[in-house]
Amino acid sequence: MPIYEFKCLKCKEYFEKLILKSNQTISCPQCRSEDVEKMMSACGFKMKKNSGQPGQSSTSASSCASCISRNCSQCH
């Protein structure tokens, strides 16, 4: 179940929404407008290379852990 980022075209509010169905109606939580735009989201992790040792797998770490931006397009 993916979480998508949206921007309301009426009040300019940015928000996230968990999408459960493909035909789900999306509305702004601030003004309730359905005039919203899905935003391009950046991936929130980086893959590290496997060390090559048996029993060890690759791990992930957040790439934006210290970011306070509400929209990744401002910093990426």
mmCIF file of the N, C-alpha and C atoms, coordinates in Angstrom:
data_MODEL
# 
_entry.id   MODEL 
# 
loop_
_atom_site.group_PDB 
_atom_site.id 
_atom_site.type_symbol 
_atom_site.label_atom_id 
_atom_site.label_alt_id 
_atom_site.label_comp_id 
_atom_site.label_asym_id 
_atom_site.label_entity_id 
_atom_site.label_seq_id 
_atom_site.pdbx_PDB_ins_code 
_atom_site.Cartn_x 
_atom_site.Cartn_y 
_atom_site.Cartn_z 
_atom_site.occupancy 
_atom_site.B_iso_or_equiv 
_atom_site.pdbx_formal_charge 
_atom_site.auth_seq_id 
_atom_site.auth_comp_id 
_atom_site.auth_asym_id 
_atom_site.auth_atom_id 
_atom_site.pdbx_PDB_model_num 
ATOM 1   N N  . MET A 1 1  ? 0.839   -1.180  0.000  1.00 0.00 ? 1  MET A N  1 
ATOM 2   C CA . MET A 1 1  ? 0.000   0.000   0.000  1.00 0.00 ? 1  MET A CA 1 
ATOM 3   C C  . MET A 1 1  ? 0.888   1.248   0.000  1.00 0.00 ? 1  MET A C  1 
ATOM 4   N N  . PRO A 1 2  ? 1.012   1.883   -1.117 1.00 0.00 ? 2  PRO A N  1 
ATOM 5   C CA . PRO A 1 2  ? 1.912   3.032   -1.227 1.00 0.00 ? 2  PRO A CA 1 
ATOM 6   C C  . PRO A 1 2  ? 1.325   4.318   -0.646 1.00 0.00 ? 2  PRO A C  1 
ATOM 7   N N  . ILE A 1 3  ? 2.222   5.145   -0.146 1.00 0.00 ? 3  ILE A N  1 
ATOM 8   C CA . ILE A 1 3  ? 1.865   6.479   0.322  1.00 0.00 ? 3  ILE A CA 1 
ATOM 9   C C  . ILE A 1 3  ? 2.344   7.458   -0.736 1.00 0.00 ? 3  ILE A C  1 
ATOM 10  N N  . TYR A 1 4  ? 1.452   8.332   -1.186 1.00 0.00 ? 4  TYR A N  1 
ATOM 11  C CA . TYR A 1 4  ? 1.778   9.319   -2.202 1.00 0.00 ? 4  TYR A CA 1 
ATOM 12  C C  . TYR A 1 4  ? 1.716   10.716  -1.616 1.00 0.00 ? 4  TYR A C  1 
ATOM 13  N N  . GLU A 1 5  ? 2.509   11.630  -2.196 1.00 0.00 ? 5  GLU A N  1 
ATOM 14  C CA . GLU A 1 5  ? 2.487   13.036  -1.820 1.00 0.00 ? 5  GLU A CA 1 
ATOM 15  C C  . GLU A 1 5  ? 1.629   13.794  -2.824 1.00 0.00 ? 5  GLU A C  1 
ATOM 16  N N  . PHE A 1 6  ? 0.840   14.735  -2.318 1.00 0.00 ? 6  PHE A N  1 
ATOM 17  C CA . PHE A 1 6  ? -0.033  15.539  -3.154 1.00 0.00 ? 6  PHE A CA 1 
ATOM 18  C C  . PHE A 1 6  ? 0.107   17.008  -2.796 1.00 0.00 ? 6  PHE A C  1 
ATOM 19  N N  . LYS A 1 7  ? -0.277  17.870  -3.738 1.00 0.00 ? 7  LYS A N  1 
ATOM 20  C CA . LYS A 1 7  ? -0.369  19.307  -3.500 1.00 0.00 ? 7  LYS A CA 1 
ATOM 21  C C  . LYS A 1 7  ? -1.772  19.737  -3.901 1.00 0.00 ? 7  LYS A C  1 
ATOM 22  N N  . CYS A 1 8  ? -2.429  20.476  -3.016 1.00 0.00 ? 8  CYS A N  1 
ATOM 23  C CA . CYS A 1 8  ? -3.753  21.000  -3.326 1.00 0.00 ? 8  CYS A CA 1 
ATOM 24  C C  . CYS A 1 8  ? -3.572  22.233  -4.211 1.00 0.00 ? 8  CYS A C  1 
ATOM 25  N N  . LEU A 1 9  ? -4.242  22.253  -5.341 1.00 0.00 ? 9  LEU A N  1 
ATOM 26  C CA . LEU A 1 9  ? -4.129  23.374  -6.267 1.00 0.00 ? 9  LEU A CA 1 
ATOM 27  C C  . LEU A 1 9  ? -4.972  24.568  -5.833 1.00 0.00 ? 9  LEU A C  1 
ATOM 28  N N  . LYS A 1 10 ? -5.861  24.355  -4.874 1.00 0.00 ? 10 LYS A N  1 
ATOM 29  C CA . LYS A 1 10 ? -6.701  25.442  -4.373 1.00 0.00 ? 10 LYS A CA 1 
ATOM 30  C C  . LYS A 1 10 ? -6.017  26.208  -3.231 1.00 0.00 ? 10 LYS A C  1 
ATOM 31  N N  . CYS A 1 11 ? -5.584  25.489  -2.183 1.00 0.00 ? 11 CYS A N  1 
ATOM 32  C CA . CYS A 1 11 ? -4.994  26.168  -1.010 1.00 0.00 ? 11 CYS A CA 1 
ATOM 33  C C  . CYS A 1 11 ? -3.483  26.004  -0.910 1.00 0.00 ? 11 CYS A C  1 
ATOM 34  N N  . LYS A 1 12 ? -2.870  25.251  -1.850 1.00 0.00 ? 12 LYS A N  1 
ATOM 35  C CA . LYS A 1 12 ? -1.409  25.042  -1.928 1.00 0.00 ? 12 LYS A CA 1 
ATOM 36  C C  . LYS A 1 12 ? -0.850  24.187  -0.788 1.00 0.00 ? 12 LYS A C  1 
ATOM 37  N N  . GLU A 1 13 ? -1.694  23.471  -0.069 1.00 0.00 ? 13 GLU A N  1 
ATOM 38  C CA . GLU A 1 13 ? -1.263  22.596  1.015  1.00 0.00 ? 13 GLU A CA 1 
ATOM 39  C C  . GLU A 1 13 ? -0.622  21.327  0.438  1.00 0.00 ? 13 GLU A C  1 
ATOM 40  N N  . TYR A 1 14 ? 0.512   20.885  1.028  1.00 0.00 ? 14 TYR A N  1 
ATOM 41  C CA . TYR A 1 14 ? 1.135   19.613  0.678  1.00 0.00 ? 14 TYR A CA 1 
ATOM 42  C C  . TYR A 1 14 ? 0.687   18.585  1.702  1.00 0.00 ? 14 TYR A C  1 
ATOM 43  N N  . PHE A 1 15 ? 0.377   17.360  1.243  1.00 0.00 ? 15 PHE A N  1 
ATOM 44  C CA . PHE A 1 15 ? -0.047  16.322  2.165  1.00 0.00 ? 15 PHE A CA 1 
ATOM 45  C C  . PHE A 1 15 ? 0.275   14.954  1.588  1.00 0.00 ? 15 PHE A C  1 
ATOM 46  N N  . GLU A 1 16 ? 0.265   13.944  2.450  1.00 0.00 ? 16 GLU A N  1 
ATOM 47  C CA . GLU A 1 16 ? 0.501   12.563  2.052  1.00 0.00 ? 16 GLU A CA 1 
ATOM 48  C C  . GLU A 1 16 ? -0.790  11.784  2.224  1.00 0.00 ? 16 GLU A C  1 
ATOM 49  N N  . LYS A 1 17 ? -0.959  10.762  1.395  1.00 0.00 ? 17 LYS A N  1 
ATOM 50  C CA . LYS A 1 17 ? -2.175  9.961   1.458  1.00 0.00 ? 17 LYS A CA 1 
ATOM 51  C C  . LYS A 1 17 ? -1.834  8.507   1.190  1.00 0.00 ? 17 LYS A C  1 
ATOM 52  N N  . LEU A 1 18 ? -2.315  7.623   2.038  1.00 0.00 ? 18 LEU A N  1 
ATOM 53  C CA . LEU A 1 18 ? -2.184  6.183   1.831  1.00 0.00 ? 18 LEU A CA 1 
ATOM 54  C C  . LEU A 1 18 ? -3.264  5.770   0.838  1.00 0.00 ? 18 LEU A C  1 
ATOM 55  N N  . ILE A 1 19 ? -2.870  5.171   -0.264 1.00 0.00 ? 19 ILE A N  1 
ATOM 56  C CA . ILE A 1 19 ? -3.804  4.791   -1.321 1.00 0.00 ? 19 ILE A CA 1 
ATOM 57  C C  . ILE A 1 19 ? -4.150  3.309   -1.178 1.00 0.00 ? 19 ILE A C  1 
ATOM 58  N N  . LEU A 1 20 ? -5.405  3.025   -0.866 1.00 0.00 ? 20 LEU A N  1 
ATOM 59  C CA . LEU A 1 20 ? -5.856  1.651   -0.681 1.00 0.00 ? 20 LEU A CA 1 
ATOM 60  C C  . LEU A 1 20 ? -6.488  1.067   -1.938 1.00 0.00 ? 20 LEU A C  1 
ATOM 61  N N  . LYS A 1 21 ? -7.112  1.927   -2.769 1.00 0.00 ? 21 LYS A N  1 
ATOM 62  C CA . LYS A 1 21 ? -7.761  1.475   -3.999 1.00 0.00 ? 21 LYS A CA 1 
ATOM 63  C C  . LYS A 1 21 ? -7.335  2.373   -5.147 1.00 0.00 ? 21 LYS A C  1 
ATOM 64  N N  . SER A 1 22 ? -7.278  1.811   -6.339 1.00 0.00 ? 22 SER A N  1 
ATOM 65  C CA . SER A 1 22 ? -6.853  2.594   -7.504 1.00 0.00 ? 22 SER A CA 1 
ATOM 66  C C  . SER A 1 22 ? -7.858  3.674   -7.881 1.00 0.00 ? 22 SER A C  1 
ATOM 67  N N  . ASN A 1 23 ? -9.118  3.512   -7.538 1.00 0.00 ? 23 ASN A N  1 
ATOM 68  C CA . ASN A 1 23 ? -10.137 4.502   -7.888 1.00 0.00 ? 23 ASN A CA 1 
ATOM 69  C C  . ASN A 1 23 ? -10.530 5.395   -6.695 1.00 0.00 ? 23 ASN A C  1 
ATOM 70  N N  . GLN A 1 24 ? -9.682  5.437   -5.693 1.00 0.00 ? 24 GLN A N  1 
ATOM 71  C CA . GLN A 1 24 ? -9.947  6.220   -4.482 1.00 0.00 ? 24 GLN A CA 1 
ATOM 72  C C  . GLN A 1 24 ? -9.955  7.717   -4.780 1.00 0.00 ? 24 GLN A C  1 
ATOM 73  N N  . THR A 1 25 ? -10.952 8.445   -4.276 1.00 0.00 ? 25 THR A N  1 
ATOM 74  C CA . THR A 1 25 ? -11.028 9.892   -4.439 1.00 0.00 ? 25 THR A CA 1 
ATOM 75  C C  . THR A 1 25 ? -10.084 10.551  -3.441 1.00 0.00 ? 25 THR A C  1 
ATOM 76  N N  . ILE A 1 26 ? -9.262  11.468  -3.935 1.00 0.00 ? 26 ILE A N  1 
ATOM 77  C CA . ILE A 1 26 ? -8.289  12.165  -3.089 1.00 0.00 ? 26 ILE A CA 1 
ATOM 78  C C  . ILE A 1 26 ? -8.770  13.598  -2.891 1.00 0.00 ? 26 ILE A C  1 
ATOM 79  N N  . SER A 1 27 ? -8.824  14.024  -1.630 1.00 0.00 ? 27 SER A N  1 
ATOM 80  C CA . SER A 1 27 ? -9.196  15.404  -1.340 1.00 0.00 ? 27 SER A CA 1 
ATOM 81  C C  . SER A 1 27 ? -8.237  15.983  -0.309 1.00 0.00 ? 27 SER A C  1 
ATOM 82  N N  . CYS A 1 28 ? -8.062  17.279  -0.361 1.00 0.00 ? 28 CYS A N  1 
ATOM 83  C CA . CYS A 1 28 ? -7.165  17.990  0.543  1.00 0.00 ? 28 CYS A CA 1 
ATOM 84  C C  . CYS A 1 28 ? -7.709  17.939  1.973  1.00 0.00 ? 28 CYS A C  1 
ATOM 85  N N  . PRO A 1 29 ? -6.885  17.582  2.950  1.00 0.00 ? 29 PRO A N  1 
ATOM 86  C CA . PRO A 1 29 ? -7.354  17.549  4.337  1.00 0.00 ? 29 PRO A CA 1 
ATOM 87  C C  . PRO A 1 29 ? -7.599  18.951  4.910  1.00 0.00 ? 29 PRO A C  1 
ATOM 88  N N  . GLN A 1 30 ? -7.018  19.967  4.289  1.00 0.00 ? 30 GLN A N  1 
ATOM 89  C CA . GLN A 1 30 ? -7.161  21.344  4.769  1.00 0.00 ? 30 GLN A CA 1 
ATOM 90  C C  . GLN A 1 30 ? -8.462  21.991  4.285  1.00 0.00 ? 30 GLN A C  1 
ATOM 91  N N  . CYS A 1 31 ? -8.700  21.966  2.974  1.00 0.00 ? 31 CYS A N  1 
ATOM 92  C CA . CYS A 1 31 ? -9.857  22.674  2.406  1.00 0.00 ? 31 CYS A CA 1 
ATOM 93  C C  . CYS A 1 31 ? -10.881 21.733  1.769  1.00 0.00 ? 31 CYS A C  1 
ATOM 94  N N  . ARG A 1 32 ? -10.589 20.435  1.716  1.00 0.00 ? 32 ARG A N  1 
ATOM 95  C CA . ARG A 1 32 ? -11.474 19.402  1.162  1.00 0.00 ? 32 ARG A CA 1 
ATOM 96  C C  . ARG A 1 32 ? -11.635 19.449  -0.357 1.00 0.00 ? 32 ARG A C  1 
ATOM 97  N N  . SER A 1 33 ? -10.835 20.250  -1.032 1.00 0.00 ? 33 SER A N  1 
ATOM 98  C CA . SER A 1 33 ? -10.893 20.318  -2.491 1.00 0.00 ? 33 SER A CA 1 
ATOM 99  C C  . SER A 1 33 ? -10.367 19.011  -3.088 1.00 0.00 ? 33 SER A C  1 
ATOM 100 N N  . GLU A 1 34 ? -10.952 18.594  -4.192 1.00 0.00 ? 34 GLU A N  1 
ATOM 101 C CA . GLU A 1 34 ? -10.471 17.426  -4.926 1.00 0.00 ? 34 GLU A CA 1 
ATOM 102 C C  . GLU A 1 34 ? -9.560  17.835  -6.075 1.00 0.00 ? 34 GLU A C  1 
ATOM 103 N N  . ASP A 1 35 ? -9.251  19.102  -6.167 1.00 0.00 ? 35 ASP A N  1 
ATOM 104 C CA . ASP A 1 35 ? -8.357  19.633  -7.199 1.00 0.00 ? 35 ASP A CA 1 
ATOM 105 C C  . ASP A 1 35 ? -6.921  19.513  -6.689 1.00 0.00 ? 35 ASP A C  1 
ATOM 106 N N  . VAL A 1 36 ? -6.372  18.293  -6.774 1.00 0.00 ? 36 VAL A N  1 
ATOM 107 C CA . VAL A 1 36 ? -5.050  17.997  -6.233 1.00 0.00 ? 36 VAL A CA 1 
ATOM 108 C C  . VAL A 1 36 ? -4.138  17.458  -7.328 1.00 0.00 ? 36 VAL A C  1 
ATOM 109 N N  . GLU A 1 37 ? -2.846  17.585  -7.097 1.00 0.00 ? 37 GLU A N  1 
ATOM 110 C CA . GLU A 1 37 ? -1.825  17.119  -8.044 1.00 0.00 ? 37 GLU A CA 1 
ATOM 111 C C  . GLU A 1 37 ? -0.888  16.163  -7.318 1.00 0.00 ? 37 GLU A C  1 
ATOM 112 N N  . LYS A 1 38 ? -0.651  14.975  -7.915 1.00 0.00 ? 38 LYS A N  1 
ATOM 113 C CA . LYS A 1 38 ? 0.295   14.025  -7.319 1.00 0.00 ? 38 LYS A CA 1 
ATOM 114 C C  . LYS A 1 38 ? 1.706   14.529  -7.583 1.00 0.00 ? 38 LYS A C  1 
ATOM 115 N N  . MET A 1 39 ? 2.530   14.551  -6.538 1.00 0.00 ? 39 MET A N  1 
ATOM 116 C CA . MET A 1 39 ? 3.894   15.055  -6.631 1.00 0.00 ? 39 MET A CA 1 
ATOM 117 C C  . MET A 1 39 ? 4.860   13.903  -6.873 1.00 0.00 ? 39 MET A C  1 
ATOM 118 N N  . MET A 1 40 ? 5.997   14.230  -7.461 1.00 0.00 ? 40 MET A N  1 
ATOM 119 C CA . MET A 1 40 ? 7.070   13.251  -7.656 1.00 0.00 ? 40 MET A CA 1 
ATOM 120 C C  . MET A 1 40 ? 7.798   13.107  -6.318 1.00 0.00 ? 40 MET A C  1 
ATOM 121 N N  . SER A 1 41 ? 7.915   11.900  -5.837 1.00 0.00 ? 41 SER A N  1 
ATOM 122 C CA . SER A 1 41 ? 8.564   11.644  -4.550 1.00 0.00 ? 41 SER A CA 1 
ATOM 123 C C  . SER A 1 41 ? 9.927   11.017  -4.766 1.00 0.00 ? 41 SER A C  1 
ATOM 124 N N  . ALA A 1 42 ? 10.850  11.356  -3.897 1.00 0.00 ? 42 ALA A N  1 
ATOM 125 C CA . ALA A 1 42 ? 12.185  10.756  -3.932 1.00 0.00 ? 42 ALA A CA 1 
ATOM 126 C C  . ALA A 1 42 ? 12.191  9.499   -3.069 1.00 0.00 ? 42 ALA A C  1 
ATOM 127 N N  . CYS A 1 43 ? 12.987  8.550   -3.449 1.00 0.00 ? 43 CYS A N  1 
ATOM 128 C CA . CYS A 1 43 ? 13.147  7.329   -2.679 1.00 0.00 ? 43 CYS A CA 1 
ATOM 129 C C  . CYS A 1 43 ? 13.830  7.669   -1.359 1.00 0.00 ? 43 CYS A C  1 
ATOM 130 N N  . GLY A 1 44 ? 13.400  7.069   -0.253 1.00 0.00 ? 44 GLY A N  1 
ATOM 131 C CA . GLY A 1 44 ? 13.920  7.425   1.057  1.00 0.00 ? 44 GLY A CA 1 
ATOM 132 C C  . GLY A 1 44 ? 15.013  6.525   1.590  1.00 0.00 ? 44 GLY A C  1 
ATOM 133 N N  . PHE A 1 45 ? 15.701  5.767   0.755  1.00 0.00 ? 45 PHE A N  1 
ATOM 134 C CA . PHE A 1 45 ? 16.776  4.926   1.260  1.00 0.00 ? 45 PHE A CA 1 
ATOM 135 C C  . PHE A 1 45 ? 17.866  4.751   0.219  1.00 0.00 ? 45 PHE A C  1 
ATOM 136 N N  . LYS A 1 46 ? 19.039  4.348   0.683  1.00 0.00 ? 46 LYS A N  1 
ATOM 137 C CA . LYS A 1 46 ? 20.158  4.032   -0.196 1.00 0.00 ? 46 LYS A CA 1 
ATOM 138 C C  . LYS A 1 46 ? 20.590  2.611   0.108  1.00 0.00 ? 46 LYS A C  1 
ATOM 139 N N  . MET A 1 47 ? 20.951  1.873   -0.920 1.00 0.00 ? 47 MET A N  1 
ATOM 140 C CA . MET A 1 47 ? 21.411  0.509   -0.728 1.00 0.00 ? 47 MET A CA 1 
ATOM 141 C C  . MET A 1 47 ? 22.932  0.504   -0.589 1.00 0.00 ? 47 MET A C  1 
ATOM 142 N N  . LYS A 1 48 ? 23.416  -0.243  0.391  1.00 0.00 ? 48 LYS A N  1 
ATOM 143 C CA . LYS A 1 48 ? 24.851  -0.406  0.571  1.00 0.00 ? 48 LYS A CA 1 
ATOM 144 C C  . LYS A 1 48 ? 25.252  -1.710  -0.097 1.00 0.00 ? 48 LYS A C  1 
ATOM 145 N N  . LYS A 1 49 ? 26.474  -1.763  -0.593 1.00 0.00 ? 49 LYS A N  1 
ATOM 146 C CA . LYS A 1 49 ? 26.956  -2.976  -1.253 1.00 0.00 ? 49 LYS A CA 1 
ATOM 147 C C  . LYS A 1 49 ? 27.142  -4.086  -0.239 1.00 0.00 ? 49 LYS A C  1 
ATOM 148 N N  . ASN A 1 50 ? 26.887  -5.295  -0.675 1.00 0.00 ? 50 ASN A N  1 
ATOM 149 C CA . ASN A 1 50 ? 27.104  -6.475  0.140  1.00 0.00 ? 50 ASN A CA 1 
ATOM 150 C C  . ASN A 1 50 ? 28.609  -6.649  0.327  1.00 0.00 ? 50 ASN A C  1 
ATOM 151 N N  . SER A 1 51 ? 29.023  -6.955  1.535  1.00 0.00 ? 51 SER A N  1 
ATOM 152 C CA . SER A 1 51 ? 30.452  -7.098  1.828  1.00 0.00 ? 51 SER A CA 1 
ATOM 153 C C  . SER A 1 51 ? 31.047  -8.353  1.197  1.00 0.00 ? 51 SER A C  1 
ATOM 154 N N  . GLY A 1 52 ? 30.185  -9.242  0.713  1.00 0.00 ? 52 GLY A N  1 
ATOM 155 C CA . GLY A 1 52 ? 30.683  -10.457 0.084  1.00 0.00 ? 52 GLY A CA 1 
ATOM 156 C C  . GLY A 1 52 ? 30.926  -11.588 1.055  1.00 0.00 ? 52 GLY A C  1 
ATOM 157 N N  . GLN A 1 53 ? 30.739  -11.325 2.345  1.00 0.00 ? 53 GLN A N  1 
ATOM 158 C CA . GLN A 1 53 ? 30.944  -12.364 3.328  1.00 0.00 ? 53 GLN A CA 1 
ATOM 159 C C  . GLN A 1 53 ? 29.663  -13.176 3.480  1.00 0.00 ? 53 GLN A C  1 
ATOM 160 N N  . PRO A 1 54 ? 29.789  -14.480 3.627  1.00 0.00 ? 54 PRO A N  1 
ATOM 161 C CA . PRO A 1 54 ? 28.609  -15.332 3.772  1.00 0.00 ? 54 PRO A CA 1 
ATOM 162 C C  . PRO A 1 54 ? 27.766  -14.903 4.975  1.00 0.00 ? 54 PRO A C  1 
ATOM 163 N N  . GLY A 1 55 ? 26.444  -14.960 4.799  1.00 0.00 ? 55 GLY A N  1 
ATOM 164 C CA . GLY A 1 55 ? 25.540  -14.650 5.902  1.00 0.00 ? 55 GLY A CA 1 
ATOM 165 C C  . GLY A 1 55 ? 25.252  -13.172 6.086  1.00 0.00 ? 55 GLY A C  1 
ATOM 166 N N  . GLN A 1 56 ? 25.873  -12.295 5.284  1.00 0.00 ? 56 GLN A N  1 
ATOM 167 C CA . GLN A 1 56 ? 25.621  -10.873 5.408  1.00 0.00 ? 56 GLN A CA 1 
ATOM 168 C C  . GLN A 1 56 ? 24.872  -10.402 4.174  1.00 0.00 ? 56 GLN A C  1 
ATOM 169 N N  . SER A 1 57 ? 23.876  -9.574  4.408  1.00 0.00 ? 57 SER A N  1 
ATOM 170 C CA . SER A 1 57 ? 23.110  -9.042  3.288  1.00 0.00 ? 57 SER A CA 1 
ATOM 171 C C  . SER A 1 57 ? 23.275  -7.544  3.235  1.00 0.00 ? 57 SER A C  1 
ATOM 172 N N  . SER A 1 58 ? 22.802  -6.945  2.150  1.00 0.00 ? 58 SER A N  1 
ATOM 173 C CA . SER A 1 58 ? 22.884  -5.499  2.039  1.00 0.00 ? 58 SER A CA 1 
ATOM 174 C C  . SER A 1 58 ? 21.857  -4.865  2.965  1.00 0.00 ? 58 SER A C  1 
ATOM 175 N N  . THR A 1 59 ? 22.150  -3.650  3.424  1.00 0.00 ? 59 THR A N  1 
ATOM 176 C CA . THR A 1 59 ? 21.266  -2.939  4.341  1.00 0.00 ? 59 THR A CA 1 
ATOM 177 C C  . THR A 1 59 ? 20.894  -1.612  3.728  1.00 0.00 ? 59 THR A C  1 
ATOM 178 N N  . SER A 1 60 ? 19.929  -0.956  4.324  1.00 0.00 ? 60 SER A N  1 
ATOM 179 C CA . SER A 1 60 ? 19.526  0.354   3.829  1.00 0.00 ? 60 SER A CA 1 
ATOM 180 C C  . SER A 1 60 ? 19.604  1.371   4.954  1.00 0.00 ? 60 SER A C  1 
ATOM 181 N N  . ALA A 1 61 ? 19.781  2.644   4.565  1.00 0.00 ? 61 ALA A N  1 
ATOM 182 C CA . ALA A 1 61 ? 19.826  3.738   5.523  1.00 0.00 ? 61 ALA A CA 1 
ATOM 183 C C  . ALA A 1 61 ? 19.135  4.934   4.906  1.00 0.00 ? 61 ALA A C  1 
ATOM 184 N N  . SER A 1 62 ? 18.531  5.746   5.723  1.00 0.00 ? 62 SER A N  1 
ATOM 185 C CA . SER A 1 62 ? 17.809  6.912   5.222  1.00 0.00 ? 62 SER A CA 1 
ATOM 186 C C  . SER A 1 62 ? 18.762  7.914   4.604  1.00 0.00 ? 62 SER A C  1 
ATOM 187 N N  . SER A 1 63 ? 18.388  8.465   3.454  1.00 0.00 ? 63 SER A N  1 
ATOM 188 C CA . SER A 1 63 ? 19.215  9.472   2.803  1.00 0.00 ? 63 SER A CA 1 
ATOM 189 C C  . SER A 1 63 ? 18.764  10.876  3.161  1.00 0.00 ? 63 SER A C  1 
ATOM 190 N N  . CYS A 1 64 ? 17.620  10.996  3.797  1.00 0.00 ? 64 CYS A N  1 
ATOM 191 C CA . CYS A 1 64 ? 17.071  12.312  4.139  1.00 0.00 ? 64 CYS A CA 1 
ATOM 192 C C  . CYS A 1 64 ? 16.786  12.411  5.636  1.00 0.00 ? 64 CYS A C  1 
ATOM 193 N N  . ALA A 1 65 ? 17.532  11.722  6.456  1.00 0.00 ? 65 ALA A N  1 
ATOM 194 C CA . ALA A 1 65 ? 17.253  11.673  7.889  1.00 0.00 ? 65 ALA A CA 1 
ATOM 195 C C  . ALA A 1 65 ? 17.274  13.042  8.542  1.00 0.00 ? 65 ALA A C  1 
ATOM 196 N N  . SER A 1 66 ? 18.139  13.943  8.091  1.00 0.00 ? 66 SER A N  1 
ATOM 197 C CA . SER A 1 66 ? 18.226  15.251  8.722  1.00 0.00 ? 66 SER A CA 1 
ATOM 198 C C  . SER A 1 66 ? 17.449  16.324  7.967  1.00 0.00 ? 66 SER A C  1 
ATOM 199 N N  . CYS A 1 67 ? 16.756  15.958  6.919  1.00 0.00 ? 67 CYS A N  1 
ATOM 200 C CA . CYS A 1 67 ? 16.029  16.908  6.085  1.00 0.00 ? 67 CYS A CA 1 
ATOM 201 C C  . CYS A 1 67 ? 14.762  17.382  6.790  1.00 0.00 ? 67 CYS A C  1 
ATOM 202 N N  . ILE A 1 68 ? 14.517  18.699  6.754  1.00 0.00 ? 68 ILE A N  1 
ATOM 203 C CA . ILE A 1 68 ? 13.299  19.244  7.333  1.00 0.00 ? 68 ILE A CA 1 
ATOM 204 C C  . ILE A 1 68 ? 12.364  19.801  6.267  1.00 0.00 ? 68 ILE A C  1 
ATOM 205 N N  . SER A 1 69 ? 12.723  19.618  5.019  1.00 0.00 ? 69 SER A N  1 
ATOM 206 C CA . SER A 1 69 ? 11.917  20.112  3.906  1.00 0.00 ? 69 SER A CA 1 
ATOM 207 C C  . SER A 1 69 ? 10.629  19.319  3.800  1.00 0.00 ? 69 SER A C  1 
ATOM 208 N N  . ARG A 1 70 ? 9.543   19.958  3.394  1.00 0.00 ? 70 ARG A N  1 
ATOM 209 C CA . ARG A 1 70 ? 8.272   19.271  3.190  1.00 0.00 ? 70 ARG A CA 1 
ATOM 210 C C  . ARG A 1 70 ? 8.178   18.703  1.780  1.00 0.00 ? 70 ARG A C  1 
ATOM 211 N N  . ASN A 1 71 ? 9.148   19.051  0.913  1.00 0.00 ? 71 ASN A N  1 
ATOM 212 C CA . ASN A 1 71 ? 9.093   18.624  -0.481 1.00 0.00 ? 71 ASN A CA 1 
ATOM 213 C C  . ASN A 1 71 ? 10.512  18.381  -0.957 1.00 0.00 ? 71 ASN A C  1 
ATOM 214 N N  . CYS A 1 72 ? 10.832  17.168  -1.385 1.00 0.00 ? 72 CYS A N  1 
ATOM 215 C CA . CYS A 1 72 ? 12.193  16.804  -1.783 1.00 0.00 ? 72 CYS A CA 1 
ATOM 216 C C  . CYS A 1 72 ? 12.683  17.582  -3.006 1.00 0.00 ? 72 CYS A C  1 
ATOM 217 N N  . SER A 1 73 ? 11.789  18.152  -3.784 1.00 0.00 ? 73 SER A N  1 
ATOM 218 C CA . SER A 1 73 ? 12.231  18.916  -4.952 1.00 0.00 ? 73 SER A CA 1 
ATOM 219 C C  . SER A 1 73 ? 12.999  20.160  -4.538 1.00 0.00 ? 73 SER A C  1 
ATOM 220 N N  . GLN A 1 74 ? 12.901  20.552  -3.267 1.00 0.00 ? 74 GLN A N  1 
ATOM 221 C CA . GLN A 1 74 ? 13.637  21.718  -2.770 1.00 0.00 ? 74 GLN A CA 1 
ATOM 222 C C  . GLN A 1 74 ? 15.094  21.392  -2.474 1.00 0.00 ? 74 GLN A C  1 
ATOM 223 N N  . CYS A 1 75 ? 15.411  20.114  -2.264 1.00 0.00 ? 75 CYS A N  1 
ATOM 224 C CA . CYS A 1 75 ? 16.788  19.782  -1.897 1.00 0.00 ? 75 CYS A CA 1 
ATOM 225 C C  . CYS A 1 75 ? 17.443  18.750  -2.823 1.00 0.00 ? 75 CYS A C  1 
ATOM 226 N N  . HIS A 1 76 ? 16.718  18.161  -3.743 1.00 0.00 ? 76 HIS A N  1 
ATOM 227 C CA . HIS A 1 76 ? 17.300  17.145  -4.653 1.00 0.00 ? 76 HIS A CA 1 
ATOM 228 C C  . HIS A 1 76 ? 17.302  17.661  -6.064 1.00 0.00 ? 76 HIS A C  1 
# 
